Amino acid sequence: MSEMRPWDVFINHRGVDTKRTIASLLYDRLIQLNLRPFLDNRSMEAGDKLVQSIASAIRNSKVGVAIFSPRYRESYFCLQELALMVEAKKKVIPIFFDVEPSDLRVVGCAGCPPREMLRFRRALEEASYTVGLTFDSSSGNWSDLVRTASDIILKNLKEEENKETYIRQTILQPVL
């Protein structure tokens, strides 16, 4: 069951735009690097509770990757996951896939309460002001994108590991 497992990377994406391309390619590359990425269709099992499993995976991941695509902002689930990552103070690495950072504006989700819309706007704004990768699928080199993204993820995981080690050794270590 996916809920209890610690994850290195949570991959947030809009399936109709990226599941069969960059999301799966990146997931496969991270597996090759012996990392533990979470990608919904690859990491969850039959019987897992969707919302609880994803929220747990976000909480138990070290780094998040948000793959922003043309229809990303139309998805309540994508926006919810992004907001959870931002609220959990996860390092989020944006990949702007066929979109520009300035395109990250909430267009509205049917029946979404105003409080949720505010959360989503804040999360998108934070992501749009974060340095990320920009990729044009019609002319970009897919291998370069996957390699660069995985290198950035590895660097960020190392930084997170160094922070955790520092906290354990200096702050949480009992005084003798």
Salt bridges, closest charged atoms under 4 A:
ASP8 OD1 - ARG36 NH2 3.35
ASP8 OD1 - LYS62 NZ 3.37
ASP28 OD1 - ARG42 NH1 2.54
ASP40 OD1 - HIS13 NE2 3.98
ASP40 OD1 - LYS19 NZ 2.64
GLU74 OE1 - ARG71 NE 3.25
GLU87 OE2 - ARG119 NE 2.63
GLU116 OE2 - ARG119 NH1 2.96
ASP144 OD1 - ARG147 NH1 3.11
GLU159 OE1 - LYS91 NZ 3.81
GLU159 OE2 - LYS155 NZ 3.09
GLU160 OE2 - LYS163 NZ 3.14
GLU161 OE2 - LYS158 NZ 3.75
